[in-house]
């Protein structure tokens, strides 16, 4: 490719009056084109392989706000109502409170 140092780095685009584009006939303009293509290609590869800034975090973010008094459902754990008073679970009324006949 023939480079000319007298060519401007940017030239007006044919698409509009206020747009400029890199001039590939200038060595600096050609270098800017090559660098831009390599950067975009590298970013696309990083996104595809989920590497670099696009990698998943190694540890999941904490769900709670840091307080331990938050109730959480744990499958298979005992119901807290059954621990101190067996027989007064959520499905049965408390002892001594008989419904009216």
PADOKE-294650 format. One line per 8 residues: number of its first residue (from 1); their letters; for each residue x, y, z of N, C-alpha, C. Coordinates in steps of 0.1 Angstrom, whole numbers, plus 5000, padded with zeros to 4 digits. Atoms other than C-alpha are relative to their C-alpha. Layout:
<nodes>
NUM) A) X:Y:Z:X:Y:Z:X:Y:Z  ...;
</nodes>
This chain:
<nodes>
1) XXXXXXXX) 5009:4988:5000:5000:5000:5000:5009:5012:5000  4993:4988:5002:5012:5034:4991:4996:5010:5011  5002:4990:4990:5015:5059:5021:5005:5013:4995  4996:4987:5003:5017:5096:5017:4999:5008:5012  5000:4992:4988:5028:5118:5046:4993:5013:4998  5006:4987:5002:5012:5148:5030:4984:4999:5001  5014:5002:4998:4977:5132:5033:4996:5003:5014  5004:4998:4986:4957:5143:5064:4996:4987:5006;
9) XXXXXXXX) 5003:5012:4993:4951:5118:5091:4985:4997:5000  5015:5001:5001:4913:5124:5090:4996:5007:4987  5006:4993:5012:4893:5132:5059:4985:5000:5001  5015:4999:5000:4857:5143:5054:4994:4988:4994  5007:5011:5005:4833:5115:5049:4991:5004:4989  5009:4997:5011:4812:5112:5018:4985:4999:5005  5013:5002:4995:4782:5104:5040:4993:5013:5005  5006:4988:4994:4778:5138:5056:5011:5011:5001;
17) XXXXXXXX) 4991:4989:5000:4794:5172:5059:5008:5001:5013  4994:4999:4987:4802:5170:5096:5007:4988:5005  4994:5013:4996:4816:5135:5097:5014:4999:4994  4987:5002:5005:4852:5126:5095:5003:4985:5002  4996:5014:4999:4869:5092:5090:5015:4999:4999  4986:5002:5002:4904:5078:5092:5004:4999:4986  4995:5001:5014:4925:5082:5061:5010:4989:4999  4991:5011:5001:4941:5049:5052:5013:5003:4992;
25) XXXXXXXX) 4988:4997:5008:4966:5066:5028:5011:5007:5009  4990:4995:4991:4983:5083:5058:5004:4989:5010  4995:5011:4991:5005:5060:5080:4993:5001:5014  5006:4999:4987:4990:5074:5112:4985:4995:4999  5014:5004:5002:4954:5070:5099:4999:4985:4998  5000:5015:5002:4962:5034:5087:5003:4993:5014  4997:5006:4987:4977:5026:5122:4988:5001:5009  5012:4998:4991:4945:5040:5139:4990:4990:4995;
33) XXXXXXXX) 5010:5010:5005:4924:5017:5116:5003:4986:5005  4995:5014:4995:4945:4986:5125:4998:4999:5015  5001:5001:4986:4945:4994:5162:4985:4999:5004  5014:5001:4997:4907:5000:5162:4994:4986:4998  5005:5013:5003:4900:4967:5145:5005:4990:5010  4995:5010:4990:4923:4948:5169:4994:5002:5013  5006:4998:4987:4908:4964:5200:4985:4994:5000  5014:5005:5001:4872:4956:5188:5000:4985:5000;
41) XXXXXXXX) 4999:5014:5001:4882:4921:5179:5004:4993:5013  4996:5005:4987:4899:4915:5213:4989:5001:5010  5011:4999:4991:4869:4928:5232:4989:4990:4996  5009:5010:5004:4846:4906:5212:5004:4986:5005  4995:5013:4995:4868:4876:5220:4998:4999:5016  5002:5000:4986:4868:4885:5257:4985:4998:5004  5014:5002:4997:4830:4887:5257:4996:4986:4997  5004:5014:5004:4826:4854:5239:5005:4990:5010;
49) XXXXXXXX) 4994:5010:4991:4849:4835:5263:4998:5004:5015  5003:4995:4986:4836:4855:5294:5013:5001:5008  4987:4998:4993:4872:4865:5303:5002:5015:5003  4997:4986:4997:4887:4897:5317:4989:5007:5007  5011:4993:4993:4862:4923:5327:4986:4994:4998  5013:5006:5002:4834:4901:5314:4998:4986:5007  5000:5013:4993:4842:4871:5336:4989:5000:5011  5009:5001:4989:4816:4859:5361:5007:5001:5013;
57) XXXXXXXX) 4994:4999:4987:4824:4867:5397:5002:4986:5006  4997:5013:4995:4840:4837:5415:4991:4996:5011  5009:5003:4989:4818:4840:5446:4987:5008:4997  5013:4992:5002:4781:4850:5444:4999:5011:5010  5002:4989:4991:4771:4882:5460:4991:4996:5011  5008:5003:4989:4756:4880:5494:4985:5004:4998  5014:4997:5002:4718:4879:5495:4994:5009:5010  5005:4992:4989:4712:4894:5529:5007:5013:5001;
65) XXXXXXXX) 4994:4987:4997:4720:4928:5542:5011:4999:5010  4989:5002:4989:4744:4914:5568:4994:4998:5014  5006:5003:4987:4719:4910:5596:4996:4985:5001  5002:5015:4999:4715:4875:5610:4985:4998:5005  5013:5002:4995:4679:4881:5622:4990:4998:4988  5009:5001:5011:4665:4876:5587:4996:4985:4999  5005:5014:5001:4643:4845:5583:5003:4995:4987  4998:5007:5013:4653:4821:5556:4994:4986:5000;
73) XXXXXXXX) 5006:5013:5001:4636:4790:5544:5011:4990:4997  4990:5011:5002:4658:4759:5547:4992:4987:4998  5008:5012:5003:4642:4728:5531:5005:4989:5010  4997:5011:4991:4640:4699:5556:5003:5004:5014  4997:4996:4986:4646:4720:5587:4986:4999:5008  5012:5001:4992:4621:4717:5616:4993:5014:5000  5007:4988:4999:4594:4742:5619:5002:5007:5013  4997:4994:4987:4603:4767:5647:4988:4999:5009;
81) XXXXXXXX) 5011:5001:4991:4568:4764:5661:4999:4986:5006  5001:5013:4995:4572:4727:5667:5011:4997:5010  4988:5003:4991:4605:4730:5687:4996:5001:5015  5003:4998:4986:4592:4744:5720:4987:4994:5004  5014:5004:4997:4555:4733:5719:4996:4990:4990  5004:5010:5009:4549:4700:5702:4984:5000:5000  5015:5001:5001:4513:4699:5690:4994:5013:4996  5005:4987:5004:4509:4736:5683:5007:5005:4988;
89) XXXXXXXX) 4994:4996:5013:4520:4738:5647:4991:5010:4993  5009:4991:5007:4506:4761:5622:4987:4995:4995  5012:5005:5005:4479:4737:5612:4990:4997:5012  5009:5002:4988:4465:4732:5648:4999:5013:5008  5002:4988:4991:4451:4759:5671:5009:4998:5013  4993:5001:4987:4471:4766:5703:4992:4993:5011  5007:5007:4989:4462:4746:5734:4992:5010:5008  5009:4992:4992:4433:4760:5754:4991:5009:4992;
97) XXXXX) 5009:4992:5008:4418:4779:5725:4991:4991:4991  5009:5008:5007:4390:4757:5715:4990:5008:4992  5010:4992:5007:4368:4770:5688:4986:4998:5005  5014:5001:4995:4332:4777:5697:4992:4989:4993  5007:5010:5007:4309:4747:5691:4988:5004:4992;
</nodes>
